[in-house]
Amino acid sequence: MKKGLLVRLMAVLFCSTFFLYGFSHLGVFAYETFFVKSLHLSKHAALASIHLGGANKEEALAKLDEKIEEWRGNQKIMIEFDGESVRLDPSLFQFHLEESIDKLEDNENTSLIVTMDEKALDSFLSDQFPDYNEDEVNLTSLKEYTLSLAGSLNQGESISIFDYLSRNESTQVIFEAVSNELEVTPTIKNFIDHHPSILIEPNSQFSFADFLEAEGFVVESQADLSPVASLLYQITLHSNFSIIERNISKELPGYATLGFEAKFNPMNNQDFVITNPNSTEYELKLAIQGNRLKALLQGIPFPNSYNVRLSDKETFPPRVIKQFSPFVEKGSVDIQQEGKDGILIRVYKQKLSTSGEILAEELINEDFYAPQHKVMIYPLQEMQENPSGTYDNVPNAENEVETQGGEGSENTSSTGTEDQDSSSVDHGDEGNSPESKNSEEAETDSSSKESNKTQKKKDFK
């Protein structure tokens, strides 16, 4: 009797325990199966600006997944470094949709929960940019910013690694240049006194002429500021700035070094224009040191350093222009103008790595200064006595040009006196090439000789 009672008691306890345990688990299963799936979000719910109001969890997951796949194919989050730009690999992002929907319980409009493996990002940047150095970049901050863009499904954004360099804490003097000796004109002194520094704004174009106009700097001859423009050009060659417009003179001025001249004359539409492609500003500082000008560029150091190489220098000998005048004594020769060689120089810009290795080299300009022809005047009487064209004290070479002055005048050939400013915009001007100059001189020579033949016929009659 007692044994049967114990068995019944144990059975009751067992059934009660099984009922309680099973009900709790079956209840949770039933809730998740029948109730949660039918649970609808609030009518204002949205994730990453994707409206989910009124949808249940399954519908919300499907809609989010579709939008994310669309974003992966269309997003243009660009990473920029040292003048290069690449699209960020969307596979680096991992989206957590269920956790994102759960956040909507307390917040009806929020961003998606996204994560990224920092080592994977570092590997991606190393593969895309040879000069990338993990030790110089705040990778955590860069990762967090990219995650914020992905969390809102931002379609396009440009991110400069330069903004996340650890050395951005302080600015440095990047390069300085000093002119040759020159005459410090009142225009130069007035300009530097009032503008000892010039700010080059980030991601902007700088025009020297526009700067002067904006600052209200008005003088009779702004061409006097060519030495300043030349220093700015020299500094630009040692930066990652782009040169948009730059001009040169017909003859290399004494204040400039060959290859580093920039002629400035807004009255003749000769400007100096550059572009700063960086996301930080730079400062150009100017000063007068005795009879020289000094300029320096100060700002955040560039990822690479830059060097200038002057190469392929060529010289072009001047022509000899013969002229005749009745005012020159017989047996003597008057040298009216000494000749001067023409020069061609090619300017190359080199991009260097931190170790000094040359990564790239670009031809920037070909500067050509035409030769100044030698002008020699001898007596008109000797030409009349010696019509064969051979004269004492005058070399008889293939490049000679004979001209005759009229009565009471000394006529100089246009070949020796007329020339124009040569300019180079964006890597030079084809019109400045020595070939075109020589062609023009040959035509002038032919015209002069035909004129001489006509004159000789008249004298003979």
VOGU-3710 file (C-alpha; in Angstrom, 3 decimals, decimal comma):
1> mkkgllvrlm> 0,000/0,000/0,000  2,729/2,374/0,956  4,798/1,310/-2,081  1,960/1,989/-4,512  1,355/5,403/-2,979  5,000/6,321/-3,448  4,875/5,343/-7,109  1,766/7,431/-7,725  3,362/10,377/-5,934  6,497/10,152/-8,057
11> avlfcstffl> 4,411/9,949/-11,224  2,507/13,082/-10,294  5,727/14,944/-9,580  7,230/13,780/-12,871  4,194/14,826/-14,898  4,055/18,182/-13,173  7,740/18,810/-13,858  7,430/17,771/-17,512  4,374/19,954/-17,967  6,070/23,032/-16,518
21> ygfshlgvfa> 9,299/22,515/-18,499  7,575/21,730/-21,766  5,106/24,570/-21,508  7,842/27,140/-20,993  9,805/25,994/-24,077  6,805/25,365/-26,253  5,445/28,775/-25,303  8,620/30,533/-26,429  8,610/28,538/-29,684  4,982/29,392/-30,339
31> yetffvkslh> 5,578/33,067/-29,572  8,483/33,289/-31,980  6,688/31,269/-34,656  3,267/32,830/-34,634  3,551/36,193/-32,876  6,986/37,678/-33,591  6,788/36,923/-37,306  3,525/38,745/-37,462  4,879/41,660/-35,382  4,832/44,855/-37,460
41> lskhaalasi> 7,221/47,779/-37,010  5,942/51,221/-36,175  4,738/53,303/-39,106  7,722/55,712/-38,805  10,453/53,051/-38,583  13,436/53,565/-40,899  17,008/52,295/-41,162  19,594/54,255/-43,154  16,731/56,323/-44,610  15,009/53,129/-45,809
51> hlggankeea> 11,367/53,262/-44,776  10,278/50,073/-42,978  7,057/51,267/-41,379  4,360/48,595/-41,094  6,667/45,739/-42,191  7,271/42,649/-40,105  10,755/41,384/-39,362  10,997/39,079/-42,365  9,800/41,789/-44,736  12,179/44,293/-43,183
61> lakldekiee> 15,125/41,896/-43,542  14,312/41,237/-47,191  13,959/44,927/-47,990  17,195/45,859/-46,224  19,104/43,058/-47,913  17,933/44,236/-51,335  18,928/47,841/-50,645  22,357/46,848/-49,324  23,132/44,744/-52,399  22,117/47,680/-54,560
71> wrgnqkimie> 24,382/49,954/-52,515  27,354/47,580/-52,828  27,132/47,814/-56,608  26,640/51,588/-56,836  28,551/53,088/-53,922  31,518/55,328/-54,744  33,368/55,852/-51,496  36,766/56,933/-52,830  40,035/56,758/-50,926  42,606/59,388/-52,003
81> fdgesvrldp> 46,304/59,297/-51,331  49,200/61,145/-52,959  47,191/62,243/-55,978  45,668/58,806/-56,634  42,099/57,715/-55,962  40,564/54,226/-55,644  37,073/52,931/-54,855  36,746/51,345/-51,433  36,006/47,627/-51,691  32,388/47,147/-50,463
91> slfqfhlees> 33,156/43,580/-49,381  35,102/45,037/-46,451  31,795/45,909/-44,748  29,727/43,394/-42,750  26,113/44,442/-42,163  24,223/43,098/-39,112  20,588/43,421/-40,084  18,780/41,659/-37,248  20,665/43,668/-34,638  19,886/46,816/-36,623
101> idklednent> 16,146/46,034/-36,610  16,230/45,302/-32,901  17,516/48,822/-32,310  14,317/50,156/-33,751  12,476/49,203/-30,577  13,949/52,226/-28,861  14,773/54,348/-31,871  12,439/54,644/-34,852  15,094/56,053/-37,253  18,713/54,992/-37,005
111> slivtmdeka> 21,675/53,808/-39,046  22,629/50,220/-39,807  25,031/48,318/-37,619  28,185/47,734/-39,691  31,572/46,297/-38,760  34,916/46,022/-40,539  38,097/44,072/-39,965  40,817/46,672/-39,422  43,524/44,333/-40,730  41,545/43,815/-43,930
121> ldsflsdqfp> 41,331/47,601/-44,426  45,062/47,944/-43,814  45,775/45,206/-46,362  43,509/46,882/-48,928  45,287/50,242/-48,537  48,718/48,604/-48,759  47,763/46,882/-52,008  46,359/50,045/-53,581  48,988/52,588/-52,517  52,678/51,594/-52,636
131> dynedevnlt> 53,683/54,510/-50,376  51,063/53,756/-47,714  52,572/53,296/-44,259  50,353/51,975/-41,471  52,526/53,555/-38,780  51,826/57,058/-40,136  48,037/56,685/-40,375  45,380/56,735/-37,644  43,691/53,640/-39,078  41,079/53,397/-36,323
141> slkeytlsla> 39,710/56,870/-37,048  39,729/56,177/-40,768  37,829/52,935/-40,240  35,223/54,563/-38,005  34,528/57,246/-40,581  34,086/54,751/-43,411  31,733/52,711/-41,182  29,612/55,793/-40,564  29,280/56,277/-44,318  28,336/52,647/-44,867
151> gslnqgesis> 25,875/52,689/-41,947  23,895/55,436/-43,664  24,369/53,828/-47,115  26,146/56,947/-48,379  26,429/56,661/-52,159  29,556/58,761/-52,666  32,277/60,420/-50,605  35,976/61,182/-51,025  38,239/60,385/-48,091  41,820/61,635/-48,038
161> ifdylsrnes> 44,270/59,492/-46,094  46,272/62,679/-45,778  43,686/63,875/-43,219  44,459/60,880/-41,005  48,261/61,117/-41,016  49,740/61,198/-37,542  52,153/63,980/-38,540  49,261/66,368/-39,240  49,768/67,805/-35,781  52,299/70,447/-36,911
171> tqvifeavsn> 53,265/72,325/-40,070  56,755/72,518/-41,515  58,733/74,540/-44,036  58,532/72,340/-47,122  60,741/74,298/-49,536  62,321/77,711/-49,852  63,723/79,568/-52,855  65,908/82,652/-53,284  66,123/84,792/-56,423  69,279/86,050/-58,089
181> elevtptikn> 70,340/89,625/-57,405  67,843/92,144/-58,729  66,626/95,703/-58,417  63,966/95,831/-55,705  61,480/98,171/-57,343  58,912/100,168/-55,366  56,223/97,837/-56,731  57,956/94,758/-55,313  58,652/96,432/-51,963  55,079/97,708/-51,671
191> fidhhpsili> 53,626/94,293/-52,491  55,763/92,327/-50,012  55,242/94,929/-47,279  51,474/94,505/-47,568  51,407/90,796/-48,444  54,248/89,000/-46,633  52,211/85,788/-46,796  49,738/84,291/-49,273  47,307/81,516/-48,337  46,663/78,769/-50,881
201> epnsqfsfad> 43,238/77,403/-49,968  42,607/73,612/-49,935  41,189/71,984/-53,058  41,249/75,286/-54,913  42,829/77,138/-57,811  45,096/80,126/-57,198  45,513/82,888/-59,769  48,138/85,545/-59,037  46,209/88,127/-61,063  42,911/87,333/-59,326
211> fleaegfvve> 44,645/87,532/-55,946  45,944/91,030/-56,690  42,513/92,127/-57,874  40,808/90,701/-54,793  43,317/92,424/-52,522  42,908/95,732/-54,361  46,614/95,932/-55,196  46,839/98,455/-58,040  50,120/99,749/-59,504  51,207/101,183/-62,839
221> sqadlspvas> 53,199/98,118/-63,839  52,224/94,779/-62,347  54,837/93,231/-64,665  57,370/94,289/-62,000  56,038/91,361/-59,937  57,514/88,796/-62,336  60,347/87,999/-59,859  57,691/87,093/-57,268  55,845/84,906/-59,775  59,129/83,185/-60,665
231> llyqitlhsn> 59,745/82,258/-57,024  56,206/80,949/-56,676  56,746/78,838/-59,786  60,008/77,417/-58,437  58,323/76,485/-55,165  55,387/74,915/-57,002  57,778/72,587/-58,822  58,774/71,156/-55,422  55,179/70,383/-54,384  52,274/68,294/-55,623
241> fsiiernisk> 50,534/71,446/-56,878  49,459/71,491/-60,532  50,588/74,281/-62,873  47,693/75,628/-64,923  49,313/78,679/-66,559  52,860/79,967/-66,697  54,666/82,219/-69,209  58,250/83,141/-70,027  59,957/86,212/-71,507  61,676/86,570/-74,874
251> elpgyatlgf> 65,009/86,739/-73,012  65,971/85,150/-69,677  65,955/87,956/-67,075  68,870/88,281/-64,707  66,830/87,662/-61,552  65,724/84,178/-62,665  67,630/80,924/-63,020  67,289/79,062/-66,309  64,212/76,822/-66,105  62,622/78,720/-63,205
261> eakfnpmnnq> 61,243/81,890/-64,797  57,577/82,866/-64,739  56,704/86,098/-66,536  53,736/87,958/-65,069  51,933/90,721/-66,919  48,112/90,785/-66,567  47,901/93,622/-69,121  49,100/91,112/-71,743  46,985/88,266/-70,304  50,058/86,628/-68,802
271> dfvitnpnst> 49,051/85,164/-65,454  50,469/82,555/-63,081  47,855/79,967/-62,036  48,233/76,823/-59,902  45,934/74,304/-58,182  46,223/72,938/-54,646  44,762/69,385/-54,745  45,211/68,800/-51,008  42,571/69,033/-48,298  44,697/71,407/-46,205
281> eyelklaiqg> 45,810/74,967/-46,853  49,391/76,060/-47,465  51,102/79,360/-46,835  53,573/81,152/-49,122  55,802/83,542/-47,207  57,761/86,328/-48,939  60,621/88,511/-47,748  63,292/90,880/-49,069  66,896/90,040/-48,174  69,175/92,800/-49,396
291> nrlkallqgi> 68,897/92,791/-53,186  67,292/89,350/-53,354  63,811/87,952/-52,795  63,115/84,914/-50,634  59,990/82,745/-50,643  59,067/79,614/-48,702  56,178/77,168/-48,649  54,859/76,140/-45,235  52,226/73,555/-44,350  51,588/69,878/-43,742
301> pfpnsynvrl> 54,366/67,801/-45,359  53,385/65,937/-48,496  53,371/62,128/-48,509  56,182/62,318/-51,079  58,947/64,797/-51,752  59,558/66,403/-55,142  62,703/67,272/-57,049  63,393/69,199/-60,264  65,723/67,984/-62,992  66,912/70,319/-65,768
311> sdketfpprv> 68,042/68,343/-68,786  68,598/68,284/-72,561  70,025/71,792/-72,714  70,595/72,994/-76,272  72,138/76,198/-77,623  71,432/77,878/-80,955  74,080/80,219/-82,400  72,909/83,643/-83,600  72,850/84,705/-87,240  74,977/87,539/-88,565
321> ikqfspfvek> 73,004/90,384/-90,099  74,992/92,611/-92,522  73,817/96,170/-92,983  75,223/99,047/-95,003  75,339/102,743/-94,224  76,966/105,796/-95,804  77,863/107,020/-92,348  80,413/104,244/-91,711  83,979/104,994/-92,835  85,497/102,844/-95,507
331> gsvdiqqegk> 87,547/99,934/-94,170  85,777/99,808/-90,804  82,844/97,810/-89,482  80,397/99,042/-86,841  78,950/96,306/-84,623  75,535/97,617/-83,704  74,451/94,546/-81,652  76,480/91,666/-80,294  74,983/88,260/-80,915  73,799/85,943/-78,166
341> dgilirvykq> 73,113/82,205/-78,250  69,566/80,920/-77,960  68,823/78,320/-75,280  66,427/75,414/-74,931  66,015/73,665/-71,554  63,616/70,906/-70,506  62,203/70,945/-66,980  61,322/67,579/-65,382  59,505/67,082/-62,070  60,388/63,966/-60,073
351> klstsgeila> 58,250/62,370/-57,362  60,352/60,689/-54,683  59,502/58,129/-52,009  60,444/58,605/-48,375  63,627/56,636/-49,071  64,572/58,920/-51,984  63,605/56,480/-54,739  62,263/58,065/-57,945  58,638/56,941/-58,306  57,698/59,030/-61,346
361> eelinedfya> 59,089/61,733/-63,612  57,054/64,219/-65,630  58,081/66,720/-68,303  56,692/70,056/-67,122  57,985/72,601/-69,642  60,357/73,209/-72,521  61,726/76,737/-72,130  63,117/78,279/-75,327  64,833/81,657/-75,529  65,540/82,696/-79,123
371> pqhkvmiypl> 69,057/83,817/-80,106  69,863/87,506/-80,461  71,367/88,039/-83,894  74,620/89,909/-84,421  74,153/93,143/-86,409  77,220/94,442/-88,307  77,202/97,694/-90,316  79,866/98,515/-92,898  80,249/101,278/-95,491  77,776/101,491/-98,334
381> qemqenpsgt> 80,688/102,516/-100,611  82,378/99,128/-100,155  79,238/97,293/-101,241  79,096/99,405/-104,429  82,748/98,708/-105,166  82,538/95,019/-104,263  79,124/93,767/-105,469  80,263/90,131/-105,207  79,284/90,096/-101,515  82,768/89,604/-99,936
391> ydnvpnaene> 83,811/92,336/-97,534  86,724/92,972/-95,224  86,251/92,311/-91,497  82,867/90,656/-92,101  82,580/86,854/-91,896  81,025/85,277/-94,968  79,010/82,344/-93,597  75,861/80,538/-94,585  73,853/82,151/-91,793  74,632/85,728/-92,855
401> vetqggegse> 71,879/88,123/-93,936  72,741/91,134/-96,099  70,636/94,298/-95,892  71,132/97,818/-97,240  70,234/101,044/-95,503  68,729/103,901/-97,436  70,230/107,370/-97,821  70,586/109,070/-94,496  69,389/106,045/-92,513  70,580/102,780/-91,051
411> ntsstgtedq> 67,931/100,140/-91,773  68,019/97,137/-89,463  66,518/93,839/-90,606  63,422/92,731/-88,712  65,178/89,423/-88,087  67,499/91,062/-85,633  65,180/93,435/-83,858  61,682/92,032/-83,808  60,760/89,177/-81,470  57,880/88,285/-79,224
421> dsssvdhgde> 57,428/86,963/-75,716  57,439/83,213/-75,683  55,051/81,541/-73,309  54,329/78,092/-72,026  50,988/76,998/-70,617  50,626/73,514/-69,167  53,939/72,010/-70,468  54,968/74,596/-73,010  53,880/76,241/-76,252  54,590/74,666/-79,601
431> gnspesknse> 55,044/78,125/-81,074  58,222/78,527/-79,015  60,052/75,612/-80,583  63,478/76,348/-82,161  62,276/74,749/-85,405  59,537/77,374/-85,872  61,981/80,183/-85,042  64,547/78,953/-87,576  61,807/78,670/-90,221  60,797/82,298/-89,692
441> eaetdssske> 64,440/83,402/-89,874  64,954/81,523/-93,147  61,973/83,289/-94,680  63,351/86,659/-93,518  66,757/85,820/-95,037  65,146/85,003/-98,395  63,127/88,228/-98,359  66,228/90,320/-97,540  68,287/88,769/-100,325  65,525/89,375/-102,902
451> snktqkkkdf> 65,422/93,021/-101,787  69,203/93,313/-102,236  69,006/91,890/-105,782  66,388/94,486/-106,748  68,515/97,293/-105,300  71,599/96,153/-107,189  69,653/96,186/-110,490  68,585/99,784/-109,859  72,184/100,837/-109,074  73,430/99,173/-112,272
461> k> 70,936/101,144/-114,374
//
